Amino acid sequence: MKTEDLIDALAVDLPPSGSRQIERTILLWLIPAALAVLAGVGLWLGFRSDLASAMIGPSFWAKAAYTTGLTVTAFWLLARLGRPGASAKAPLMVLAALLAAVAALAIYELVTMPMPERMPALMGDSARTCAPAILLLSALAAPFVFWAARAFAPTRPALAGAAAGLLTAGLATTLYGLHCPEHTAPFVAVWYSLGMGLATALGAIAGRFVFRW
């Protein structure tokens, strides 16, 4: 049998899917993922005592905008990678732009503040625990996201795994903000990004096996 004939025969047995089936499936599984992370934050770390007042200020929402932006971009990238032949260029460019913007803001904030304030702004009070906490919270969301993405056909397993890892990390880090009182751009750019980067790297490794055909 020719390869083309085999593909046609397999395609006959595939159930029809809507143009947004991938997005709907991932979104559906993001609900229990978010609930798992939220429970992890509440039961393990605890919500910050000044959460109500913090939500009035701009720094809380600036952090959330960064992590939510990465989450949405990772969702977009994973959906693209779930469609064989679809280009991932646009979400990757947006991802690079987000990271560059936050890095630039962090550098600007550092160089414009007095020298004695720079190290406290960079390290905060939780530099040692921030990235590990994000990584562990991401692990709570990862099974749901990887299970959802496994139903599709990513042709680049490592990149799809990285996208899934970043999606879990972005979700986890956004909810981690309900616990973490750190608010400076240098802290967020370094330690939040480190935690999400570790989850993304582990996702890329896992994707080579989870998404292997």
Secondary structure, 3 states (H helix, E strand, C coil): CCHHHHHHHHHHCCCCCCCCHHHHHHHHHHHHHHHHHHHHHHHHHCCCCCHHHHCCCHHHHHHHHHHHHHHHHHHHHHHHHCCCCCCCHHHHHHHHHHHHHHHHHHHHHHHHCCHHHHHHHHHCCCHHHHHHHHHHHHHHHHHHHHHHHHCCCCCCHHHHHHHHHHHHHHHHHHHHCCCCCCCCHHHHHHHHHHHHHHHHHHHHHHHHHHCCC
